[in-house]
């Protein structure tokens, strides 16, 4: 086996890589590299994954309002958090203790629903502000039905009521926004129930949940304590892969060029993007409809990107009033410009929005891409041609799909066992 710089593991993540290396060396020779890695990761329990920083292993009480939930997610720089049922007894099992997940994606759906109400009629929105219980039920129903409902799809992206600053000012200052609890909507979203691993589950299971099953993070529960012991994020997995550089199993895979691995997976015309003069809500709407975590903002009539908007950036419309007050119509370009100014004033110099577009070329190696993702603390990178035109995007999910695969019948009844539906579920 080969280690760059030193034979001593550099970090807990590198120690995991060494375990894979030891297992790699004893695999049967007739296996393909992917089959070998499947066997290696299946042999390592998820309990071996290094613990997340305490600031990232947070829980949100079901009686927390949406405004405070947004602040908590933003403060801890995370995309989602488990929701604890405040009514659960102290000796409750983890299945009864957690009722779902609150995440920026869910809040985006909720906001889109409110903007649609405002677009449909002023009185409907005013009614929503004065009748919290009824409006919350409507929001829950809309979220449970998903973004495929005709009413969501009929929302006009250029609607002035859906994109003007007045909407966000009305929403964020309303009792309706402050009184809606995460418990009212958590567990009612088919795409955000509470799904967790136990410590004995394998690395392979965790990797597949993050990739093929599109989880943003994977909670690991301690059965003895009946609560979350660790949360494995996309960023943590990217960092683990980066720390494995130099090991034989990693180099045999990571030294390949993107085009040799068939990356990006999409054709240029399939790239989901938003024009700079489109409403910023259109960007968030596309993310929810297409199930993606971010979209590039491109020049009008072209394919050159001026920035990227991710699902978590909805926070800036909710916690930074100066953003929606400066513009009557909040276009994607306006949004990028104002958020950058806000971040500079707040001295948030490490934010991806200040870094700008992070790109690569098809002839870059996967190792180079992983290094760049880890250094920038991001989950996606855009592929450009020689002229600076966008050709596609590569995410952690794409990377994992080239590392391991799901064996036939692998999960079996796994989801039935670890995916209990809350009593208020509308799935």
C-alpha positions, -999 to +999 in steps of 0.1 A: +000+000+000+011+036-006+006+066+015+016+101+004+039+120+028+038+094+056+029+059+066+011+073+096-026+080+090-031+117+088-066+118+103-095+096+115-108+097+079-074+084+067-077+056+092-109+045+076-092+046+042-065+023+056-092-001+067-105-001+031-069-006+018-063-036+040-096-052+028-088-042-008-056-062-007-073-095+002-103-093-022-105-120-049-086-110-080-115-118-104-136-091-089-139-057-107-127-026-088-163-016-080-171-051-067-140-049-046-149-016-031-185-027-025-172-057-005-147-034+014-173-008+024-199-035+033-173-049+058-168-016+077-195-005+102-208+030+100-197+034+136-161+037+123-170+071+106-154+099+126-179+119+147-192+151+134-184+184+151-208+190+181-221+221+163-235+199+135-251+173+157-281+194+167-318+186+172-347+209+168-378+206+190-411+202+174-424+233+190-397+255+174-412+280+150-400+282+114-383+316+118-361+302+146-355+269+128-341+289+098-318+308+121-306+276+138-298+259+105-281+290+092-261+295+124-248+259+124-243+259+086-263+227+080-290+218+055-312+199+079-318+186+114-338+159+131-370+171+148-376+158+184-412+153+195-416+174+226-445+152+236-425+120+236-419+104+270-383+104+284-379+066+279-392+067+243-374+047+216-357+066+188-386+057+165-410+075+188-386+103+198-380+117+162-409+127+140-391+139+109-365+163+095-367+200+091-346+211+061-342+241+038-358+222+010-389+218+030-390+254+040-386+263+003-418+243-005-436+260+023-426+295+010-435+287-025-469+277-013-474+310+005-462+330-026-487+311-047-515+321-022-504+357-025-503+355-063-537+339-065-554+366-044-544+391-018-573+381+004-561+345+004-527+356+017-542+380+042-564+352+054-534+330+058-518+356+080-548+358+103-557+321+104-525+302+112-541+269+119-560+267+086-530+279+066-506+255+082-529+226+073-530+238+037-492+241+036-488+206+050-512+192+025-494+209-004-460+197+008-473+162+012-486+162-023-453+174-036-444+198-063-462+178-089-496+193-081-511+214-110-514+244-088-476+245-081-468+240-117-492+268-127-473+293-107-461+320-131-424+326-124-426+362-135-455+370-112-448+404-095-465+393-063-443+362-061-410+380-066-414+415-050-398+424-018-432+432-003-440+395-002-409+386+019-414+416+041-450+406+048-441+369+053-411+373+077-429+400+098-461+380+102-473+361+132-482+333+107-445+328+099-434+330+135-462+308+148-459+279+123-440+251+141-416+227+126-438+199+142-467+211+120-448+202+088-420+178+098-428+142+089-455+153+065-431+156+036-426+124+017-391+135+010-380+143+046-391+117+070-367+105+097-345+078+084-315+067+104-288+041+105-277+020+134-240+018+143-238-018+130-250-008+095-223-006+069-205+022+050-219+008+018-255+014+031-245+050+041-230+058+007-260+044-012-284+065+010-264+096+002-262+089-035-289+067-050-315+076-023-306+113-023-303+119+014-286+152+023-272+137+056-275+104+074-282+103+112-267+074+131-286+064+162-273+049+194-299+022+204-288+023+240-293+061+243-323+061+218-310+092+202-288+105+174-251+097+180-236+111+148-247+128+116-228+120+084-229+149+060-220+151+023-191+174+032-178+149+057-178+121+030-160+144+006-134+151+033-130+114+040-123+107+003-098+136+001-080+122+031-077+088+013-055+103-015-024+082-019-039+049-010-039+023-038-077+018-039-083+055-041-056+062-068-069+033-090-102+051-091-094+088-085-066+091-110-091+085-139-101+116-159-138+127-157-146+118-193-131+083-188-156+077-160-185+091-180-188+123-160-207+145-161-236+121-164-258+147-183-257+163-217-252+201-218-289+206-228-300+187-197-283+211-173-309+228-151-302+266-149-318+299-144-313+331-164-299+362-145-331+382-150-355+355-138-370+358-104-349+342-077-379+322-066-378+305-099-344+291-090-357+276-057-388+263-076-366+245-101-345+229-073-376+215-057-392+203-089-361+187-102-348+174-069-314+193-071-295+212-044-284+241-066-286+258-100-262+280-119-272+315-129-263+322-165-261+353-187-292+360-207-292+342-239-260+324-232-245+295-213-218+313-193-224+313-156-222+343-133-229+324-101-246+296-083-277+295-060-281+266-036-311+254-017-297+267+016-295+303+002-332+307+008-320+317+043-309+351+031-344+360+020-356+352+055-329+365+078-315+395+059-342+421+053-319+444+033-319+419+005-355+421-003-359+457+006-333+469-019-352+455-049-388+456-059-382+426-082-357+401-068-340+386-098-314+359-096-287+384-105-300+409-079-300+382-053-264+372-060-252+408-059-270+417-027-261+385-008-224+390-017-226+425-002-243+412+029-217+384+034-189+409+030-204+432+056-208+402+080-172+391+073-184+357+060-154+354+037-156+316+034-191+314+020-194+297-014-214+326-027-183+348-022-160+323-038-179+324-070-184+297-096-162+266-089-156+248-122-135+220-138-129+205-172-137+170-186-100+161-187-095+168-149-091+138-127-117+128-102-090+132-075-085+169-085-123+174-084-125+158-049-097+180-037-114+212-050-148+202-035-132+196-001-111+228-001-142+249-011-166+231+013-191+226-015-211+196-028-212+203-066-188+215-093-197+227-128-180+214-159-170+240-185-156+237-220-126+256-233-148+286-240-162+289-205-196+275-215-213+251-190-214+215-200-228+199-169-225+195-132-209+168-110-222+162-074-211+140-046-239+116-056-223+112-091-189+106-075-203+079-052-221+062-081-187+057-098-173+043-065-199+017-055-232+003-068-263-012-052-263-050-054-296-066-065-320-068-035-295-052-012-319-032+009-346-058+010-371-047+037-346-022+051-368+008+046-398-009+062-377-014+093-361+020+097-387+043+081-416+044+106-443+069+095-453+095+120-489+095+132-496+127+112-480+115+080-499+121+048-476+100+026 
